[in-house]
Amino acid sequence: MALCGVKPGETVVVLTADDEWQDNAAAFMAAIQALGATTFNLNVRRGQKNAVGVQGRHPLVGNELAMRTLKSADMVIDMVGLLFSREQAEIQAAGARILRVMEPFHVLRQMFPTEDLKRRVEYAKDLLEKAKELRFTSEAGTDVTYQLGQYPVISEYGYTNERGRWDHFPSGFSFTQGNDGGVNGTVVLQPGDILCAFKKYVESPVTLKIKDGKVIDISGSGVDAHLIDSYIKSFDDDRAYAISHIGWGLNEKARWYQFSVSRQLSTEHVMNALSFYGNVLFSLGPNLEVGGDNDTACHLDLPMRRCSLWLDGERILEDGEVVHPAMRVDRHA
């Protein structure tokens, strides 16, 4: 909360649903009070628990009193999951900064943000804002190009001290969206890449053919191709095939192998997977977060290993390693 600039005279609302995250909520309120700010817990009834990967469906929809309360706050700690929703955009537009927190304490401690992480993530944001083209490839056959410039860039480094700004604690990457119709090529998911919606690793190659910003074919001989295809089809929404955000991971504290070693996987979100150092964060589905109009409920984050990535021909990643000097860290120091 100190990194978020919480100070006397501010009001910080901790937003929760049902009995979820009550220990984290209590800890945040204690920290906020220790910094001299006013805080309270706004608890809403979820009704039914959101499925992993289904965004923009939450209990603030139609709750005008809760929305007025949140929009009047200086800061909101979001433990409900407002991502990819019009309600989150409204709260930000009112000036409240938002910090999403949906990981258990051991992950928050492991991936705790630093000012240097912020520096590297903001450097990546600056590069993305200037770039007109992003291309990433892999030895497995990935070769896809994004035309850039239509949509803004969002940075996530784990805290927020700017009016109206959103972040996610913990995290560690910047991302944007390809221009409408401006993404073309092939993505080949390989064993070790991650299916965040299912909290599992890819076990068999999956080839995604992309034309004009949409996946037009999903193929593969193993179960993963069928799993992805069946999951997308279950939403009965053609917009689920749209290419969503793109970026790369910069948090050296995040662990690619977390799903394999965690003893509390049922309570963990996917921030280790999204943020691990050197991943290419390829995704399908909604783009409300960058100001688009695709609000499909189907969101697939697919962090990929061992890819190379360029911005306007400048190499950023090489075979899954960050090679740009301004964003490199010595992970063995």
Secondary structure as GFF3:
##gff-version 3
##sequence-region A 1 333
A	DSSP	beta_strand	11	17	.	.	.	ID=ss1
A	DSSP	alpha_helix	22	34	.	.	.	ID=ss2
A	DSSP	beta_strand	38	44	.	.	.	ID=ss3
A	DSSP	alpha_helix	64	71	.	.	.	ID=ss4
A	DSSP	beta_strand	75	78	.	.	.	ID=ss5
A	DSSP	alpha_helix	86	93	.	.	.	ID=ss6
A	DSSP	beta_strand	97	100	.	.	.	ID=ss7
A	DSSP	alpha_helix	105	110	.	.	.	ID=ss8
A	DSSP	alpha_helix	115	130	.	.	.	ID=ss9
A	DSSP	beta_strand	133	138	.	.	.	ID=ss10
A	DSSP	beta_strand	143	147	.	.	.	ID=ss11
A	DSSP	beta_strand	154	156	.	.	.	ID=ss12
A	DSSP	beta_strand	166	168	.	.	.	ID=ss13
A	DSSP	beta_strand	173	177	.	.	.	ID=ss14
A	DSSP	beta_strand	183	189	.	.	.	ID=ss15
A	DSSP	beta_strand	194	195	.	.	.	ID=ss16
A	DSSP	three_ten_helix	196	198	.	.	.	ID=ss17
A	DSSP	beta_strand	200	201	.	.	.	ID=ss18
A	DSSP	beta_strand	206	211	.	.	.	ID=ss19
A	DSSP	beta_strand	214	219	.	.	.	ID=ss20
A	DSSP	alpha_helix	223	233	.	.	.	ID=ss21
A	DSSP	three_ten_helix	238	241	.	.	.	ID=ss22
A	DSSP	beta_strand	243	249	.	.	.	ID=ss23
A	DSSP	alpha_helix	258	261	.	.	.	ID=ss24
A	DSSP	three_ten_helix	265	267	.	.	.	ID=ss25
A	DSSP	alpha_helix	271	275	.	.	.	ID=ss26
A	DSSP	beta_strand	280	284	.	.	.	ID=ss27
A	DSSP	three_ten_helix	288	290	.	.	.	ID=ss28
A	DSSP	beta_strand	300	304	.	.	.	ID=ss29
A	DSSP	beta_strand	307	311	.	.	.	ID=ss30
A	DSSP	beta_strand	314	318	.	.	.	ID=ss31
A	DSSP	beta_strand	321	322	.	.	.	ID=ss32
###
